[in-house]
């Protein structure tokens, strides 16, 4: 009876040791995976920052382009008006 209890205890201790070893391996693997994911996240944050700056520059260029187009239209209208006035002068 005593031997059976010792064998059962030994079996349970060995299972616990095996489980602890497996958990340590899993922990090591997961830590490496976390480190890799953190590195990738940092890289992605850098890319997002760069893209955000580029998007802001594009927005500024778009606004500038719209302003230039508006100025161009105003100049075109002024020239048309001046040409109309010149034509009227020639007619009179």
C-alpha positions, 0 to 999 in steps of 0.5 A: 500500500505504501509503495503504491502511494509513493508511485502515485506521488512520483507519477503526479510529481513527474506530471507536474515537472513535465507541465512546468517544463512545457509552460516554461517553453510556452512562456519563452515562445510567447515572450519572443512573440510579444517582443516581435509584435512590439517591434512590428507595432513600433515600426507601424507607428513610425510608418503611420507618423510618416504617412500622416506627415505626407497626408498633411503636406498633400492637404496643404498642397491641395489647398494651395492648388485650389487658391491658385486655381481661384486666382487664375479664374479671377484673373481670367474674368478680369481680362475678359472684362478688360477685353469687353471694355476695349471692344466697346471703346473700338465700337464707339 
